Amino acid sequence: MDAHKLFDDGHQWYVFGRDPEKPEKILDTNQYMIVDGQRSILLDPGGIEVFSTMLASVLKYVNIEHLTDLFASHQDPDIISSLGMWDQVLPNSSLHCSGIWEGFIRHFGMDNIQYKPIADSGGHVTLEKIELDFIPAHYMHSSGNFNVYDPKSKILFSGDVGAALEPPGTPMFVEDFDRHVEHMRFFHQRWMPSNEAKAHWIKRIRKLDIDILAPQHGRLFKGKDVQRFLDWFEQLDVGSAIK
Amino acid sequence: MQPASSQIAAQTAASATISGHLFRASLIAKRMALAAKNSRAMVLRAGTKAAGLKVISDYFDELAGKTIRLSNTINQCAISISRTSVRQWRTQTFLDRLANSQSRLAPDKSQQLNAAMENRHLFLTDQLHSLRSQLAELKEQLADIHQYMQSSNVVAVTFRLEATQTGEFQPMLENMASTIGKQSNDIKAHITTSQIKLSHFQI
């Protein structure tokens, strides 16, 4: 599994993905880790099939006792079906996720980890020094959905927003936005259910100062491509399955 | 030695299957209890001609009651085994994945996982002990119920022989004896299947 350091100034952001060993029919996912001294958070730790690789990858950068928090943007299996495994290796950690999913997510197996529900209006978590914001992104696509914004690094973890379906082994960052659009269009039209929710999310996100927009699938957006993405998404008609 | 994940998965499926068989056996036992009550009513109606059958129909009734109670207890036991198996299975899956992670890490990094590995191995051993004791209990209870059904079959033959003395009640009482005999055999078939499934547990 590839690992890239996205930010390193007092605290660090890593992205893990492009796993050549993952079973072929499993959708590739990006997992993120933010390390702040002796506390670290994994954002969308992934499905059970990538657990072994993920664990081996993250321990190259942090000690296991410093993995203190998990975040799940929503309840999907590619996001958090590894929970039953993390629960056994990180019994003292906390999982931050929408309050509406607790009873559902526990089906993945959670005997030890503490569930910290995020209210619909959003919330925060403070690691050692940095504070991360849980930004509401409801119905984008899940009904209880959050992004994570780090004001210091100016990175927004956008979950499924900005995701692209591409063949394995693609680069980590968008290089040609116009060509990349074709890999995103179907995903956003089909998975995102509501134009109203989309407009609400864009309005909220435009207020943030973002250097990197980091989705859970596909390439990351940097610099001007972040605004290009928001502009493109704003004019896209979504909810295609019922049109 | 801990069993492999695939073996635990097979055990989980087997215990769930046993639970299903025992549920069906308990339904038959309920019908058998009803048949025993009907036979007792018939025996009372037959009066002195069927005096010898009263003891037998009481016995059937008692046996059916015992079978229902025992099959319910056994079913709970099979469900507990299934739950223990699932816990074992999940833990073994975790251990397999943890070993995979360890193999990809340098020794100084991989040793961080030793504590989790050890802790889960202890948990697995504990679960294995629970499973062994639950299986022993289940085996004993299945043998008991099997014994009941063998007795029931023998008594059904006696019932049929005694029924020949009851004049106009003979066809109905013989029919009841056949029903009870068939129900005993059906329960026995479910128990035998469960015993065979149980014998595949290799712990």
Interface residues (C-beta under 8 A of the other chain):
Chain A: F51 S52 T53 L55 A56 L59 K60 N63 I64 E65 G84 M85 Q88 V89 G109
Chain B: R90 T91 T93 F94 R97 L98 N100 S101 Q102 R104 L105 K109 S110 Q112 L113 A116 R120
